[in-house]
Amino acid sequence: MIGALVEALRAAPGCVVRERAPLGALTTYRVGGGAAIMVQVADEATLVSVARVLASARSTGAATPDVLVLGRGSNLLVSDAGFDGMVVVPGDGFTRIAIDGTRVDAGCAVSLPVLARRTVAAGLSGLEWAVGVPGSVGGAVRMNAGGHGSDTAATLESFRGVDLASGTVFERPGSALGAAYRRTALGPLEVVTGAVHRLVPGDPDEGAARIADIVRWRRQHQPGGSNAGSVFANPPGDSAGRLIDACGLKGYRSGTAAVSTKHANFIVADDGGTAADVLDVLLHVRRTVEQRTGVRLEAEVRLVGFGDLREPGHDPVRARPAVVRPPRVEAQAEAPGDGGAGALS
């Protein structure tokens, strides 16, 4: 089945297909194994072709692989065994930025820090916060990424995408996103391909100063190295970092991974580390905080290739999976700091 699917994908215009491709190395954790299939798609039309190839395979009764759409990999933890599915990587056709007055149209693969700086340089205000989230536009829409007092939904005028179930293109107003804190109403098979933000006029010098302040704050308060930003979402009315710190978990280590001593809601992996160690630290922190405070932290990091991880008496660790499951299987992700935009969708 995989061989026939790979050949069909290779025949689709705009697709570059690799088998057994590195995946963990493309994430900000830089740990984990590879992907069974990796497909780079040139543009939106190519993504539609990929969806139709998958639909054609399903129509014959063939099993199709799970699909992961990869943004900038800043909120993914890939298992050391890798991902036995298909990874879709948006290509250069998704990196456009078009600014017309206060209207900013950006492709899903545009880096959020790049978008923040470009809009400020154009004399616009409203996306300065995005300079601190090393994710993508698509991932930001998918998760309603945000930080420093704002989020994606605050300026989102509309967004567009491709439904991997039907191969159709959709465009919706920002109000249809159903945005909440790091959540949206997007379906698991709906891949965001671009977004339009409506900003307000601003002074470029003031905007540049705001960006410099955000960058300075991040460097002072958050660790560098291999990490995926905030591991857990803040519970209502509290801070995940405060809870973890109060439980004495700063510096807790398991093998090649540890809770940052600079910010308790970050888990940092050593060079040459393993995903298993990162996961062990994540689970230990989650269990300890719940046992000592009664608060069950929800992971922001997406776990890929680990199977259906469960802890006794609880739902899977990955509350919002990054993986697209084709309809016949029953049935996509990033937020370092306090954002959320690494996986595309």
C-alpha positions in Angstrom: 0.0 0.0 0.0 2.7 2.5 1.0 4.6 1.8 -2.2 1.6 2.5 -4.4 0.8 5.6 -2.4 4.3 7.0 -2.7 4.2 6.5 -6.5 0.9 8.3 -6.7 2.2 11.2 -4.7 5.4 11.4 -6.8 3.2 11.7 -9.9 1.3 14.7 -8.4 2.7 18.0 -9.8 4.5 20.1 -7.1 5.2 17.1 -4.8 8.6 16.2 -3.6 8.5 12.8 -1.8 11.0 11.2 0.5 10.8 8.0 2.4 12.3 7.4 5.9 13.0 11.1 6.2 14.3 12.8 9.4 11.6 14.4 11.4 12.7 14.9 15.0 15.7 16.9 13.7 13.2 19.4 12.2 11.7 20.2 15.5 13.0 22.7 18.1 13.6 19.8 20.5 16.0 18.2 17.9 15.2 14.7 19.3 13.2 11.8 17.9 13.1 9.6 14.9 12.0 9.9 11.3 8.9 9.8 9.2 7.8 6.9 7.0 6.9 9.4 4.2 7.6 13.1 3.9 5.9 15.2 1.2 6.8 18.8 0.4 4.0 20.6 -1.3 4.7 23.6 -3.5 1.4 25.4 -3.1 -2.3 25.1 -2.2 -3.1 23.4 -5.5 -0.5 20.7 -4.6 -2.0 20.2 -1.2 -5.4 19.6 -2.9 -3.7 17.0 -5.1 -2.3 15.2 -2.0 -5.8 15.2 -0.4 -7.2 13.7 -3.6 -4.5 11.0 -3.8 -5.4 10.0 -0.2 -9.1 10.0 -1.0 -8.5 7.8 -4.1 -6.5 5.3 -2.0 -9.3 5.2 0.6 -11.9 4.7 -2.1 -10.2 1.4 -3.1 -10.4 0.2 0.5 -6.7 0.6 1.0 -5.4 1.7 4.5 -3.9 5.2 4.4 -1.3 6.6 6.8 -2.0 9.1 9.5 -0.9 12.6 8.3 1.0 15.3 10.2 1.3 18.8 8.7 4.6 20.3 9.8 5.0 24.0 10.5 8.2 25.1 12.2 8.2 22.2 14.7 8.3 24.3 17.8 5.7 22.4 19.8 6.3 18.9 18.7 7.9 16.0 20.5 8.6 13.1 18.1 9.1 9.6 19.5 12.6 8.0 19.2 10.9 5.3 17.1 9.7 8.0 14.7 6.3 8.5 13.0 4.9 5.7 11.0 2.8 8.0 8.8 3.0 10.8 6.3 4.4 14.3 7.1 3.3 17.2 4.8 5.7 20.2 4.6 4.5 23.4 3.1 6.9 24.8 0.5 7.8 28.3 -0.8 4.3 28.9 -2.2 3.1 29.3 1.4 5.7 32.0 2.4 4.1 35.0 0.8 3.3 38.2 2.7 1.2 40.9 1.0 0.5 44.2 2.7 -2.3 46.4 1.4 -3.0 49.4 3.7 -3.9 47.8 7.0 -4.7 44.4 5.5 -1.9 41.7 5.8 -2.2 38.5 3.9 0.3 35.8 4.9 0.9 32.2 3.9 0.8 29.4 6.5 4.6 28.8 6.4 5.5 32.5 7.2 7.5 32.7 10.4 5.7 34.7 13.1 8.8 36.7 14.1 9.2 37.6 10.4 5.6 38.7 10.1 5.9 40.8 13.3 8.9 42.7 12.0 7.5 43.1 8.5 4.3 44.6 9.7 6.0 47.0 12.1 8.3 48.1 9.4 5.3 48.8 7.2 3.9 51.2 9.9 1.3 48.7 11.3 0.5 47.6 14.8 -1.2 44.6 16.3 1.2 41.7 15.7 4.2 42.8 17.7 3.6 40.0 20.2 4.3 37.4 17.5 8.0 38.2 17.5 8.3 36.1 20.6 6.7 32.9 19.2 9.0 31.0 16.8 6.1 29.3 15.0 4.2 29.7 11.8 1.1 31.6 10.7 -0.8 28.4 10.0 0.0 27.0 13.5 -0.9 30.3 15.1 -4.4 30.1 13.5 -4.8 26.5 14.4 -4.0 27.0 18.1 -4.9 30.7 18.5 -1.3 31.4 19.5 -0.7 34.5 21.5 1.4 36.2 24.1 2.1 39.6 25.8 -1.5 40.6 26.0 -2.8 39.6 22.6 -3.5 36.6 20.4 -4.1 35.6 16.8 -7.9 36.0 16.9 -7.6 39.6 18.0 -6.6 40.8 14.5 -7.7 37.8 12.3 -10.0 39.0 9.6 -10.2 35.7 7.6 -8.4 32.5 7.0 -8.3 29.8 4.3 -7.3 26.2 4.0 -7.8 22.8 2.5 -10.0 20.0 3.8 -7.9 16.9 3.6 -11.0 14.7 3.7 -12.6 16.2 0.6 -9.7 18.0 -1.1 -11.8 21.2 -1.2 -10.5 24.7 -0.5 -12.3 26.8 2.1 -12.2 30.5 3.2 -13.9 31.7 6.4 -14.2 34.9 8.4 -12.1 35.2 11.5 -15.3 35.0 13.6 -15.7 31.4 12.4 -12.5 30.3 14.0 -14.3 29.7 17.4 -11.1 30.9 19.1 -10.5 30.4 22.9 -7.3 30.1 24.9 -5.0 28.0 22.7 -8.0 26.4 21.1 -10.1 26.8 17.9 -13.0 25.1 16.3 -11.0 23.9 13.3 -11.6 20.3 12.4 -8.8 17.7 12.6 -8.7 17.4 8.8 -8.8 21.1 8.0 -5.3 22.5 7.1 -4.8 26.2 7.4 -2.9 27.5 4.3 -3.1 31.3 4.9 -4.5 34.1 7.0 -5.5 37.8 6.6 -5.0 40.1 9.6 -6.5 43.6 9.8 -4.1 45.8 11.8 -4.1 49.5 12.7 -1.6 52.2 11.7 1.3 52.5 14.1 4.6 54.3 14.5 7.5 52.1 13.1 9.9 53.4 15.8 7.4 52.6 18.6 6.7 49.2 17.1 10.4 48.4 16.9 10.9 49.4 20.5 8.0 47.2 21.5 9.5 44.3 19.6 12.9 44.9 21.3 11.3 44.9 24.7 9.6 41.5 24.0 12.8 40.0 22.7 14.7 41.3 25.7 12.1 39.9 28.1 12.1 36.5 26.5 15.9 36.3 26.7 15.9 37.3 30.4 13.1 35.0 31.5 13.2 31.9 29.2 15.9 29.4 28.4 17.7 28.8 25.1 18.7 25.5 23.9 16.6 22.6 22.6 13.0 23.1 23.9 9.4 23.5 22.7 8.6 26.6 24.8 5.8 26.3 27.4 5.1 22.6 27.9 1.7 23.1 29.7 -1.1 25.5 29.1 -1.9 27.8 32.0 -4.9 26.6 34.0 -7.7 29.1 34.6 -6.6 31.8 37.0 -3.1 30.5 37.5 0.3 29.9 35.9 1.6 26.4 35.0 5.1 27.7 35.6 4.2 28.9 39.1 2.6 25.5 40.0 5.6 23.6 38.8 8.0 25.8 40.6 5.9 25.6 43.8 6.3 21.8 43.7 10.1 22.1 43.7 10.5 20.7 40.2 12.9 23.3 38.7 16.0 21.4 37.7 14.3 17.9 37.9 16.2 15.7 35.5 15.6 12.4 33.8 18.6 11.3 31.7 19.1 13.8 28.9 16.2 16.1 29.7 15.4 18.5 32.6 13.0 21.1 33.8 14.6 24.5 33.1 16.0 26.3 36.2 15.2 29.6 34.4 11.5 28.9 33.7 9.7 26.0 35.3 7.3 25.5 32.3 10.1 24.7 29.9 11.7 21.2 29.5 15.1 21.4 27.9 16.8 18.5 26.0 20.5 17.9 26.0 22.4 17.7 22.7 22.1 14.1 21.6 19.2 13.5 24.0 16.2 11.3 23.6 12.5 11.9 23.3 11.9 9.2 25.9 13.7 11.3 28.5 11.7 14.5 27.6 8.5 12.5 27.9 9.5 11.1 31.2 10.1 14.6 32.6 6.8 15.8 31.2 4.8 12.9 32.8 6.6 13.3 36.1 5.9 17.0 36.3 2.2 16.4 35.4 1.7 13.7 38.0 3.6 15.6 40.7 1.6 18.8 40.2 -1.7 17.0 40.3 -0.8 15.0 43.4 0.4 18.0 45.3 -2.1 20.7 44.1 -5.0 18.9 42.6 -4.5 20.7 39.3 -4.1 18.6 36.2 -2.0 20.4 33.7 -2.9 20.2 30.0 0.1 19.6 27.7 0.6 22.2 24.9 3.4 20.1 23.4 2.1 17.6 20.7 3.3 14.1 21.0 3.9 12.3 17.7 4.6 8.6 17.2 4.1 7.6 20.9 0.7 5.8 20.3 -2.2 6.4 22.6 -0.3 7.3 25.8 -2.5 7.1 28.9 -2.0 7.5 32.5 -4.1 5.5 35.0 -7.6 7.0 35.2 -7.0 9.7 32.7 -7.3 10.7 29.1 -4.4 10.6 26.7 -1.5 13.0 27.5 -2.0 14.7 24.2 -5.3 16.3 24.7 -5.2 17.9 21.2 -3.3 15.6 18.8 -1.2 17.0 16.0 -1.9 14.0 13.7 -4.6 14.0 11.1 -6.4 10.7 10.9 -8.2 10.0 7.6 -12.0 9.7 8.0 -12.1 5.9 7.7 -9.9 5.6 10.8 -12.2 8.0 12.8 -10.4 10.7 13.0 -3.7 18.5 12.9 0.4 21.8 15.4 3.1 25.5 18.5 3.7 27.7 21.4 7.0 28.4 22.9 6.7 30.8 25.7 3.0 31.5 26.0 2.2 31.2 22.3 1.3 28.1 20.3 2.3 27.8 16.7 4.9 25.2 15.7 2.9 22.6 14.0 1.1 24.0 11.0 -2.4 22.9 11.9 
